[in-house]
Amino acid sequence: MKIRSVHSVAFIVLLACCLIGCNSAVFDDLGRCPQGVNLQFYSQTPCERFPDYPSDIREVRVFAFDDKDVLVGEFSDRNMVLSADYSLPATLRHTGKLTFVAWGGSDLAAYDFSGFKKGVTTKREMRVALRLKENRISSAPGPLYVGVSSVSLENREDMGSVYERVAFNMRELTYRIHFTIISTSDPFPVGEDFIIRIEDDNGVYDFNGQIAIGERFEYTTEAVCDAEGALKADFTLMKLEEGRNALVSLIDKTTGVTLYTADLVDDIIMFRGDAGEPPYSLECDHDFPITLKLKYEKETWTLVQATVLDWNVISRPIELEN
């Protein structure tokens, strides 16, 4: 009975030590306690008053750079459910400034991160690229977000287990475009096939989510003709900016003839010629339903009306036949 009592007391003492944890004075070497940062994520555009927690951020990859901007570590979660309470613990020992670059989305395997080497790659050498096949893709595979945050860590060896909070405002780099194209004369024939093609060079990004140098490529998808004879097509596009010559074209697949071409951003989404400054922005809005009305006359297709988010960007008078 006495032996059992001794074993019971020893077990209770051991359990108490575990519960007290690394910050207890019973540990002679607090320097061996785990330390690091807790990474938290949210999204808030300049137009929003409160943070949001996008459900389409289902995985993250976070890269840590030291005060010389050299990669020192990577932390990831490939099965996350983002919320205000979510945090990703990153255990590391470091004194000084750390800069973290976080990439998030629903399918990060669709992007190339292969050039990153610990102890070699610098922050300014970081490039994230959309994977392409023969410089063509039907649509971006899903949303892509990026966030940058920094923290300065002091020597905490005598403080036990300490995790600093690091928060990221995740900025979306992708846009969802929903096209409806209408012929003002005769409806588009149901039996014919049409393609909508968008050309851009927005497939490569630096650490801050800015478009880096990359090859020009095509987003191409077949338009679906609905019961009323309107053509419809949906795209997820990478980052859109003014002045970058992102060309959208409507093509008759049978003949190969291009019916209409315009700059998607400068001529349509952000056009200011007719209605003035639009009530939306590329910084705050990422879903754009676009309706284009085309008039066929003298073997030429002409844009007579463009509506973006219910805003009449372009409106031209249409002369009706008697």
N, C-alpha and C positions, 0 to 999 in steps of 0.2 A: 504493500500500500504506500510506503514511503517513496519507493522508486516512481510509482505512478504520479505522486504529488509533485516530485521534482520535475518530471517530464511535462506535466501540465503547466507548471509555473514557467518553465523555459519556453513553452509554446506561446503562452500569453505575452511574455516579454518580447519575443520575436515578432509577434503580430503587432504589438504596440509600436515597435520600431518602424515597421513597414507603413503603418498608418500615419505616424508622425511625419515620415517622409524625409526628403533630402535636406530640408532646412533645419533639421533638429541638430542640437549640439552633440548628440551621440555620435555623429559622423566627424571623425578627426580631419578628413580631407574634403572640404566642401568644393574644392576645385574639380572634383570628379562628378559633381552633380550635373545632370543635363541642363543645358541652357540653349536659348535660341530666340525665335520670334514666332508670333502667331499672325498668320496672313489672313486678312479679311478683304472681301470684295463687294463692291456695289457699283451702280451706274447712275450718274446724274448729269444731264446735259445742262447748259447754261439757261435753258428755258424751263427747267423743272425746279420746284421748290423743295422737294424731298427726294431722298435717294430711292432707287428702285433696285430690285434683285431679280434680274432677268432669268427666267426659267430655261432659256436656251443656252446659258452658260452651264454646261454639264461636265466640263473638264477644264483644268487649268495646267499650264506649265509655267513655272516661275524660275527666273534665272537671277542669281545673285552676283554682283560685281563689287570688287573692293574699291578702295580709294584711288587706286591706279586704273580703275575701269577694266580690270581683268576678271574674267569669269572664275568664280570660286565655288559655285555649287548650283544645283538644280533641284527643285522640289515640285511635285506634281500630285494631282488627284484626278483620276480618270472616271470617277463615278460619284460626283458631288451633287448635292441638292442645295443650291444657293439660297440663303436666307440671311436675315439680320443676325442670327445667332451662329452662323457657320464660321469656322476658322480652320485654317490649315496650319498645324504646328510644324515648324521647320527647325530641327535641332542642328545647331552649329556653334562653333567657338570662334569668336572674332572680336577684336578690339579696333574701334575706329568706324569710319563711315562705310555703309553698305548701300548700294543702289539695287533695287529689285525691279525687274521687268517681267510683267505677268501677261501671258497670252491665254485667252479663254474662248470657248466656243462649244459647239456640239459635236464636231468631228475634226479634231486637230491633226489626225492622221492624213488629212487632205492637204496639209501644208508641210513644206520642207524645212525642217530644223537641223538637218544633218551636219551643217558646217560648224557647229558649236563644240569647242574643245576646252575643257577645264584647264586653267592655268595658261591658256594661249589666247583664246578669243577675247577681244576687247568689246566694250559696249558699242562703240561706233562701227565695229566690223559686223555686228549682228545683222543678219538678213533672214527674213521669213518670207517664203515664196509659195504661191499657189501652185500646186502640182498640175501640169498641163500635159496633154498628149498631142503632139504635132501642132503646138501653138493654138489649140482649140479646146473649148469646153462648152457644154450646153448651158451650164449655170454654175455659179459658185456653190460648193457643197453645203453651205450653211453659214451662219453668222461667225464673224471673227471680231474679238475684242482685244484691246491692249490697255495696259495701265502701268504707270511708273511711280515708284515711291522709294523714299530713302529713310535711313535711320542711322544714328550714331550710337555705337555701343561702347560703354566704358568697361574697364576691367571689373568683372563681377565674380571672381573666383571665391571671394569670401562671403558671397551673398546667397549661396545655395542654388536652387533651381529657379531661374528667372527667365521669363519669356516676354519680350517687348511686343506691343501691338503695332502692326504695320498695315495700313489700310490703302486700298487701291480703288481709284475711280476708273472703272473699265469703260473705255470709249469704243463704241461700235465702229468698225471700218467697212461694214457691208450695208447694202441697200436692196430692198425688195421693190421691183418694178413690175407693175401689172398693166400690160398694154391692151387697149381696145381700139381697133382701127376700123373706121366706118367709111364706106364710099357714099358720097352724097348723091351720086347719080344712080347707078344700078348696084345692088348688093354684090359683094364678091361671090363668084360662083362656088357652090359647095363642092363641085367635083375637082377643082383646081387646088394645087398645093402651093403654099406661100411660106417663106422663111423670113424670120426677123434676125438680123445679125447686128451685133454691137462690137465695135473695134476699140481697143484701148490698150494702154501699157501699164496698167495698175495692178500687176500681179506680185510685186516685190515691195517689202516694207523694211524700214530701219527700226531701231529699238524704240523709237517714239511714235511709231505708227505713220510716219511720213512715207509717201511713195518714193521708192528708190529706183535707180536705173534698171530697166528690164525690157525685154522684147515685147513688141506689140503682138497681141493675140486676139482671137475672136471668141465671143459668146454667140452661139448659134442654136436656134431652136425652131421647130416647125410651128407655125401659127394654126390654131384650130378655128374653123369657120362655124359659128353658131347658127341657130335656126333663122335668125334675122339677117344673115349674111355678113356679120361683123367678124373680123379676125381678132383672136385673143391669144396672148402669150405671156407667160410669167418668167421673170428672171430674178436671180439673186446675183447682184454685181458687187465687185470689190469697190474700194473707195472712189467716190466721185468728187471731182473738183472742177471749178470753172477754169476755162482757158487751157484745157488739156486735150481738146479735139477727140472726144469720145463720140464716134460716129455710129448712128443707128440707121439701118437700111431695111427697107421692105423689098423682098426679092420674089419674083415669080419663079418657083422652083422648076417648072416645066420648061420655060424658055430661057431661064437664067438672066432675065432682064431685071434691072434694079428700077423699081417703080418710084421710090422716094428715099432720099438721104438727108439727114440733118445732124447737127451736133446735139446730142442728147441733153447735155447740160446747158450750154450757152444759148441754143436755139429753142429749147423746149422748157425744161424744168425751171431754169433761172432766167428765162427771157424777160426783159423789162420794157420792151418797146411799146406794147399796146396797153397793158393794164398797170404798168408801173411795178413797184417793188412787191414781190409776192409775199403772202402772209405766212410763209414757212421758210425754212433754211436747211441747208445740207448738214449743218452742225447739230440741229435739234430733231430733224425728221429723217426717218429711214424707210418709210413705207410710202410709195408714190403710185397711186392709180393714175394712169395717163390715158386719156381718150384723144385720138387724132381723127379728124374728119378731113378726108381727101376728096378733091374734085377732079374728075377726069375730063379734060377738054383739049382738043387739038393734039391728041396723042401725048398729052403731058398730064402728070398727076401733080396737083398743087394743094398745099396745106391751107385750109380755110378756117380751121378752128382747132385749138389745142387746149385741153382742160387738164389741169394737174391738181389733185386734191380738191376738186370742185371749184377751182379758181380758173377763170378764163384767161389763160396766158396770152393766147392769140385768138383774135376774132376778126374774120374778114367777111364782108357782105357777099352773099351768094345770089346770083341772078337766076331766078326761076324761069324755066321755059313756059311759054303760053300753052 
